[in-house]
Amino acid sequence: MGGPVGGRTRDPVRVLIVEDSTVVRQLLAHIVAQDPRLALAGAVASAEEALRDLRRIRPDVISMDIRLPGMDGLEATRRIMAEQPTPIVVVSDAVADSSLRISMNALRVGALSVVEKPIGFSSRNYAAVAETICTQLFIMSQVPVIRRRPIGQAEPAARPVTESAAMPQRHPSILGMAASTGGPPALARILGSLPADFPVPVLLVQHMGAPFMEGFASWLDGIVPMTVRIAPEGERPLPGHVYVAPGDRHLVLSPAGTLRLLDEAPVGGQRPSANLLFQSLARVAGPAAAGVLLTGMGEDGAQGLTELRRAGGFTVAEHESTAVVYGMPAAAVRMGGVSVSLPLEMVASRLLRLVPAGAVRELRP
């Protein structure tokens, strides 16, 4: 069943499916059963059943529907993270805006990722959707999750970080940000602490399924002061705006200082690629750019952030004490690409020191 890990055989990952539609629940059970990495631990039709059976089933990962009878998937995620923390993958209808907003908020209370809900065996992209679901369930089952305190109780403060990185000699004129697993709530927290008139544009890469990117940008736009939109081809980025890489296209800054969207092959398995974004900032802006690399699996963004720092840009990585997954920031630290590592709650204040109001001129490549 499972593959060898360190000389032993790994047991399949136990999956609990929470889905009120009988048809979709059976389809998800079939998808899980076909993957040798996974084993079906249970399939229930409501959040109440999931909470009742959680301690008995003890799954390694949960596939969570959002629209459920009675308690919805958002409240279920909040309860699970408070009572018995378990990795959760939200399975959402990508087309329904209201469902997607609830899904994004589920990420804020502890869910790890959002994937597209399968339609049926005959749908054109069934195989790709099924593979994505299985891969996300398998990968997220390995993420250590922590108990979330109920709303109204303060989270314990992150361990203070001692750092002595000098501030750059010039104020950046453009900022790049990138994240993967755990990214949406981290980005919401940082961008939510920046003013609407933040004096530089922000270019953003978030690893997420292509069908969700429009909804993700819309969700972010509704909860942070700055204007958030999907990056348009050929436009010159404006201060106070966040430009999100669209689904399945790379976002880079062109030599002319405009936004470019590329259909080139994935880089390190990722499209959009954080490496390509940071590398373009290094080439075009150099010391007039800053980069922030947040939580995520793998190493995307680490090489690009390193090149940006070598070009004179100021670079920030999320500290291990707050990262949901410390893979991408850790890789950047190992490569020497980080000016400073900061816990999540300290990133926005550092950015406000980097680019104080009225201090920045227009980017001139």
Protein Blocks (a to p, Z undefined) as FASTA:
>chain_A
ZZceehiacdddddddddfblklmmmmmmmmmmpmkbccfbdcfbfklmmmmmmmnopab
dcddfbdghjafklmmmmmmmmmgcdddddddfklmklmmmmmmmmmnopabdcdddfbf
klmklmmmmmmmmmmmmmmmmpccdddddehiacddddddddfbdcdfbdcfbdcdddde
hklmmmmmmmmmpcfklcbdcdddddddfklmmmmmmmmmmmcmbdcddddehiacdehi
acdddehiacdddfkopacddfbdceehiacdfklmmmmmmmmnmmmpccdddedehjeh
jlmmmmmmmnopacddddfklmmblklmmmmmmnopafbdcdfklmmmmmmmmmgghiac
cddZZ
